Each structure stands twice: as structure tokens, then as C-alpha cells.
Amino acid sequence: MLGKTKRFFTETLDELKKAAWPVKKELGKSTVVVIVGMLLISFYVSVIDFSLLNVVGFVIKCVKG
């Protein structure tokens, strides 16, 4: 069991060494893209949520009379 665990971590480290890691400038740009994307998506979801809340509220008021 211990041998398999050691082999797993050794192979994992070997694969991480093969990975192409981004330079600082690329990482910064990617971070900005992710943050802007998250803000846009959260704004979109908020607008949809607010709209549906008002529509459902209006329907409930109409049904109650």
C-alpha cells in the first residue's frame, strides 16, 4: 500500500514538472478575464433573478385578487 502511494506522488510530481506554467503577465491577464467574466455572469443572474421575483410576485397578487 505504501509503495503505491509513493509511486502515485512521484508520478504526480513528474507530470507537474512537464506542465507549461504561465508567466506572471499571462497569469495577470487571465485573472482579469476571469474576474470580469464572473462579474458579468453575476450581473446577468441577478437581473434574471430580480425579474422572475417580480413576475412571480405579480402573478401571486393577481391570483389572490
C-alpha positions as CSV (number, residue, x, y, z in Angstrom):
1,M,0.0,0.0,0.0
2,L,2.8,2.4,0.9
3,G,4.6,1.7,-2.3
4,K,1.6,2.5,-4.4
5,T,1.1,5.8,-2.6
6,K,4.7,6.7,-3.0
7,R,4.6,5.9,-6.7
8,F,1.4,8.0,-7.1
9,F,3.0,11.1,-5.7
10,T,6.3,10.5,-7.6
11,E,4.3,10.3,-10.9
12,T,2.2,13.3,-10.0
13,L,5.3,15.4,-9.4
14,D,6.8,14.2,-12.6
15,E,3.7,15.3,-14.5
16,L,3.7,18.7,-12.8
17,K,7.2,19.3,-13.9
18,K,6.1,18.7,-17.5
19,A,3.3,21.3,-17.3
20,A,3.6,24.6,-19.0
21,W,3.2,27.2,-16.3
22,P,2.1,30.7,-17.2
23,V,4.4,33.7,-16.8
24,K,3.4,36.5,-14.4
25,K,2.0,38.7,-17.2
26,E,-0.2,35.9,-18.6
27,L,-1.4,35.0,-15.2
28,G,-2.4,38.6,-14.5
29,K,-4.4,38.9,-17.8
30,S,-6.1,35.6,-17.2
31,T,-7.1,36.6,-13.7
32,V,-8.6,39.9,-15.0
33,V,-10.6,37.9,-17.7
34,V,-11.9,35.5,-15.1
35,I,-12.9,38.3,-12.7
36,V,-14.7,40.3,-15.4
37,G,-16.5,37.2,-16.7
38,M,-17.7,36.4,-13.2
39,L,-18.9,39.9,-12.7
40,L,-20.8,39.8,-16.0
41,I,-22.4,36.5,-15.2
42,S,-23.3,37.5,-11.7
43,F,-24.9,40.7,-13.0
44,Y,-26.9,38.7,-15.6
45,V,-28.1,36.1,-13.0
46,S,-29.1,39.0,-10.6
47,V,-31.2,40.7,-13.3
48,I,-32.9,37.4,-14.2
49,D,-33.5,36.6,-10.5
50,F,-34.9,40.1,-9.8
51,S,-37.1,39.9,-12.9
52,L,-38.5,36.5,-12.1
53,L,-39.1,37.5,-8.5
54,N,-41.2,40.5,-9.6
55,V,-43.1,38.4,-12.2
56,V,-43.9,35.7,-9.6
57,G,-45.0,38.4,-7.1
58,F,-47.2,40.0,-9.7
59,V,-48.8,36.7,-10.6
60,I,-49.4,35.9,-6.9
61,K,-51.1,39.3,-6.3
62,C,-53.3,38.7,-9.4
63,V,-54.4,35.3,-8.2
64,K,-55.2,36.4,-4.7
65,G,-57.4,39.1,-6.1
